[in-house]
């Protein structure tokens, strides 16, 4: 498969820079996270209008637990507040909310808020918004391998039949297509354990904008750049 594509089907965003945004303004880190949550609202709306079908947002990694306890607690409280106030907005716009990761390790209040929001938007047919929470690409592959081994022990899987498609069926959201475009904000150029399998042939756009300042114009620039890419998926450029 090759050729230029104007609109990516699946876009993933590594939302980085909340802390630096707050620091530059002499504000506590929490202020940066709150501003970043408002940016999430705007970007979801812009992505839907651009025709993006799946939008994955890397919101909390498996490594983020190492942050100060007060900051981590604030992040989960912010998530609950966000879901309480904006689920109706998501539903009205036709956005379906999903969450992937080791969700069973989240605080109970966050689990319940997510469950409610996902149920409320379950029948929406617009953009799929996938929150990656307590998520890590390596953790996802490990969890998939554990399920696979268990099925093999139960006689539900012959290891000789294992291929990439079968392994992928054990991922958190196997129905979601691989990433077409990964956007990382704040000028960093790392994947940081985000969708390691699904990003194998994704185009990478690094934005120097800190996440709270990311807007529709910056998203449009990323999409315009994506439209210029010749995606060959390991093949040769056609003559």
C-alpha positions in Angstrom: 0.0 0.0 0.0 1.3 3.5 -0.8 0.2 6.9 -1.7 -0.7 10.2 -0.1 -3.7 10.5 2.3 -5.3 13.8 3.2 -7.0 12.8 6.5 -5.6 10.2 8.8 -8.1 7.7 10.1 -6.4 7.3 13.5 -4.5 10.1 15.2 -2.7 9.6 18.5 -1.5 12.6 20.6 1.2 12.5 23.3 0.0 15.5 25.3 3.2 16.9 26.8 4.1 20.2 28.4 1.5 21.0 31.1 4.0 21.4 33.8 6.3 23.6 31.8 3.4 25.7 30.7 2.5 26.4 34.3 6.1 26.9 35.4 6.7 29.6 32.7 3.7 31.5 34.2 4.7 31.1 37.8 1.7 28.8 38.4 1.5 25.4 40.2 1.6 22.3 38.0 -2.1 21.7 38.7 -2.9 24.9 36.7 -1.1 23.4 33.7 -3.1 20.2 34.0 -6.4 22.1 34.2 -5.5 24.2 31.1 -4.5 21.0 29.4 -7.9 19.5 30.1 -9.6 22.4 28.4 -7.3 21.9 25.4 -8.6 18.3 25.2 -12.1 19.6 24.7 -11.1 21.9 21.9 -9.0 19.3 20.1 -11.7 16.7 20.2 -14.1 19.1 18.6 -11.5 20.1 16.0 -10.5 16.5 15.2 -14.1 15.5 14.7 -14.6 18.4 12.3 -11.5 17.5 10.4 -12.9 14.0 9.7 -10.6 12.0 12.0 -12.3 8.8 12.9 -10.3 7.7 15.9 -8.4 10.0 18.3 -6.2 8.5 21.0 -5.0 10.7 23.8 -2.1 9.6 26.0 -3.4 11.0 29.3 -1.6 8.9 32.0 1.2 6.4 31.5 2.1 3.4 33.6 5.2 5.4 34.6 3.3 8.5 35.8 2.6 6.9 39.2 6.1 7.9 40.1 5.1 11.6 40.2 4.4 13.3 43.5 1.3 11.7 45.2 -0.5 15.1 45.4 -0.1 15.7 41.7 -1.3 12.1 40.8 -4.3 12.5 43.1 -5.1 15.9 41.5 -5.0 14.3 38.0 -7.6 11.6 38.9 -9.8 14.2 40.6 -9.5 16.3 37.4 -10.5 13.4 35.3 -13.6 12.8 37.4 -14.5 16.5 37.2 -14.0 16.6 33.4 -16.2 13.5 32.8 -18.9 14.8 35.1 -19.1 18.2 33.3 -18.4 17.3 29.7 -19.9 13.8 29.0 -23.1 15.4 27.8 -21.1 17.6 25.5 -19.4 14.6 24.0 -22.6 12.8 23.6 -24.3 15.7 21.9 -21.5 16.0 19.4 -21.7 12.3 18.7 -18.3 11.4 20.2 -17.9 7.9 21.7 -15.6 7.8 24.8 -13.4 4.8 25.4 -10.6 4.1 27.8 -7.7 1.6 27.6 -4.9 0.6 29.9 -4.8 -1.1 33.2 -8.0 0.5 34.3 -8.5 -1.8 37.3 -5.6 0.0 39.0 -7.3 3.4 38.8 -8.9 4.9 41.9 -12.5 3.6 42.3 -14.0 7.1 41.7 -12.2 7.4 38.4 -13.3 3.9 37.3 -16.9 4.7 38.1 -16.7 8.0 36.2 -15.2 6.4 33.2 -17.8 3.6 33.2 -20.6 6.1 33.4 -19.3 8.2 30.5 -18.5 5.2 28.3 -22.0 3.9 28.8 -23.6 7.3 28.1 -21.7 7.6 24.8 -21.7 3.9 23.8 -24.2 4.4 21.0 -22.6 7.5 19.5 -21.4 7.0 15.9 -19.0 9.9 15.4 -15.4 10.2 16.4 -14.0 7.6 18.9 -12.1 9.3 21.6 -9.8 6.8 23.3 -8.3 7.9 26.6 -5.0 6.0 27.3 -5.0 5.8 31.1 -2.5 3.9 33.2 -1.4 2.8 29.7 2.0 1.6 28.4 2.8 0.0 25.1 5.0 -2.6 26.8 2.3 -3.3 29.4 -0.3 -3.8 26.7 1.9 -6.4 24.9 2.6 -8.2 28.2 -1.1 -8.2 29.1 -1.9 -9.6 25.6 0.7 -12.3 26.1 -0.7 -13.3 29.4 -4.2 -13.7 27.9 -2.7 -15.7 25.0 -0.8 -18.1 27.3 -4.0 -18.6 29.4 -6.0 -19.4 26.3 -3.3 -21.8 25.2 -3.4 -23.6 28.6 -7.2 -23.9 28.3 -6.8 -25.4 24.9 -8.4 -22.5 23.1 -5.3 -21.6 21.1 -2.8 -23.7 19.2 0.5 -21.8 19.5 1.3 -22.9 15.9 -1.5 -20.8 14.7 -0.2 -17.6 16.3 0.5 -14.7 14.0 0.5 -11.0 14.2 -3.3 -10.7 13.7 -4.0 -13.2 16.4 -1.7 -11.6 18.9 -3.2 -8.2 18.2 -6.7 -9.6 18.9 -5.6 -9.7 22.6 -4.8 -6.0 22.7 -6.9 -3.5 24.8 -8.9 -2.3 21.7 -8.3 -4.7 18.9 -11.0 -3.2 16.7 -9.2 0.2 16.5 -6.9 0.4 13.5 -3.2 1.2 13.8 -2.1 4.8 14.1 -1.7 6.8 11.0 -0.3 9.9 12.7 1.4 10.5 16.1 1.6 14.0 17.3 3.8 14.9 20.3 3.7 18.4 21.8 6.3 20.4 23.7 9.2 19.7 21.2 10.0 16.2 22.6 10.6 13.5 20.0 10.0 10.3 22.0 7.2 7.8 21.8 7.5 7.4 25.6 6.0 3.9 25.5 2.9 5.0 23.6 1.3 2.4 21.2 4.5 0.7 20.4 2.9 -1.9 18.2 0.2 0.2 16.7 2.6 3.0 15.8 4.9 0.8 13.7 4.2 2.7 10.5 2.7 5.9 11.9 4.0 9.3 10.7 5.5 11.3 13.5 4.8 15.1 13.9 6.7 16.9 16.6 5.1 20.2 17.7 7.1 22.8 19.7 3.8 24.0 21.2 3.1 23.1 24.8 -0.1 21.1 25.2 -2.2 23.8 26.9 -1.4 26.1 23.9 -2.1 23.4 21.2 -5.1 24.5 19.1 -7.0 24.0 15.9 -4.4 25.8 13.9 -1.6 23.6 15.1 -3.7 20.5 14.5 -4.4 21.7 11.0 -0.6 22.2 10.4 0.0 18.6 11.5 -2.7 17.3 9.2 -1.5 19.4 6.3 2.0 17.9 6.8 0.5 14.4 7.0 -1.1 15.0 3.6 2.3 15.5 2.0 3.7 12.2 3.2 4.3 9.3 0.9 3.3 6.3 3.0 5.0 3.1 1.7 4.8 0.8 4.7 8.2 -0.7 4.0 7.7 -0.9 0.3 9.5 0.9 -2.5 8.3 4.2 -3.9 6.2 3.5 -7.0 7.6 4.6 -10.3 
